[in-house]
């Protein structure tokens, strides 16, 4: 029995158990609708994509040729068409992510009009974009599966097994989203509330930096003003607390505008999280430090 047939059988069992009042429900139609609506909430998406990202990071640690690609995106339709094109040309969305950069959101998503990358856009703009993107990507799933269901209805008995196999092995358009939270848009509590909202929208990875929000500059610009260590260290554990409270262990990227040695950066990241974590959580923390134009610290709950 294929997975598709098993889903129909499960739906039929539920209808039978409900009695005659459910006789008008077609089990096959119900099974199809469930497949087209696999992810019920943003939290379901956040957990699914976080698992993908952890597996991809482990694969990269073992073999650096197994890297991922993150595509910048500013609208749900754009993200949908990107993933449809990727599946068409590559046959898979494996190791393909979407990245929501703060400058892109400020320039193209703010209700105030195009703004510079200085944290002047609405703090809810990124979470709203995440929700919009996943709405469009789930729509892409429903559309493609709907086409396969129509093919199945019109196919001969000899051709149906091949179409059912396509349905069983269908790969969702849902991919991980890395979302830029800028400097947190306020104090530690404000950062917690924003991180929580973004996770609920479906984000599996949140990026935060240690600039002063009121003086924030884009990454390529000089003149950055950083907050005291204590202020940034207060934001990191409370932003991870948002994911722990939601019982969704997300990934956090900590970005610092200061040029630090790897040794100092590792201390910076460790001192931010580990003293506030239980021993079980500390055992699952992995610190990755890498240098680009500025230094980025990344903590991953594995």
Buried (B, 14 or more C-beta within 10 A) or exposed (E): EEBBEEBBEBBBEEBEEEEEEEEEBBBBEBBBEEBBEBBEEBBBBBBBBBEBBBEBBEBBEEEEEBEBEBBEBBBBEBBBBBBBEBBEEEEEBEBBBBBBBBBBBBBBBBEEEEBBBBBBBBBBBBBBBBBBBBEBBBBBBBEBBEEBBEBBEEBEEEEBEEBBEBBBEBEBBBBBBBBBBBBBBBEBEBBBBBBBBBBBBBBBBBBBBBBBBEBBBEBEEEEBEBBEBEBBBBBBBBBBBBBBEBEBBBBBBBBBBBEBEEEBBBBBBBEBBBEBBEEEBEEEBEBBBEEEEBBBBBBBBE
